[in-house]
Amino acid sequence: MSDNEEGPRERLKAAVWYIVGEICESQKADLNVVITPQLIASLTELVYTQAESLGRDLEMFAK
């Protein structure tokens, strides 16, 4: 794999970052809050970690 290619995890995390950012931007006017890149990064980590945990739980439950 070359330096320019990203692995599936990095691409998935980038997609989660994008969606989290879109959701934050769509809700900021209604909630009257300021959206910072740090907030988006924190929420992205939270969502990604929870998705990984859910995936592991589902795999264990399926066995």
For each residue, the residues with C-beta under 8 A, 3 or more apart:
1: 5 7
2: 5
3:
4:
5: 1 2
6: 10 11 14
7: 1 10 11
8: 11 12
9: 12 13
10: 6 7 13 14
11: 6 7 8 14 15
12: 8 9 15 16 48
13: 9 10 16 17 44 48
14: 6 10 11 17 18
15: 11 12 18 19
16: 12 13 19 20 44 47 48 51
17: 13 14 20 21 40 41 44
18: 14 15 21 22
19: 15 16 22 23
20: 16 17 23 24 40 43 44 47
21: 17 18 24 25 35 40
22: 18 19 25 26
23: 19 20 26 27
24: 20 21 27 28 35 39 40 43
25: 21 22 28 35
26: 22 23
27: 23 24 30 31
28: 24 25 31 32 33 34 35
29: 32
30: 27
31: 27 28
32: 28 29
33: 28
34: 28
35: 21 24 25 28 39 40
36: 39 40
37: 40 41
38: 41 42
39: 24 35 36 42 43
40: 17 20 21 24 35 36 37 43 44
41: 17 37 38 44 45
42: 38 39 45 46
43: 20 24 39 40 46 47
44: 13 16 17 20 40 41 47 48
45: 41 42 48 49
46: 42 43 49 50
47: 16 20 43 44 50 51
48: 12 13 16 44 45 51 52
49: 45 46 52 53
50: 46 47 53 54
51: 16 47 48 54 55
52: 48 49 55 56
53: 49 50 56 57
54: 50 51 57 58
55: 51 52 58 59
56: 52 53 59 60
57: 53 54 60 61
58: 54 55 61 62
59: 55 56 62 63
60: 56 57 63
61: 57 58
62: 58 59
63: 59 60
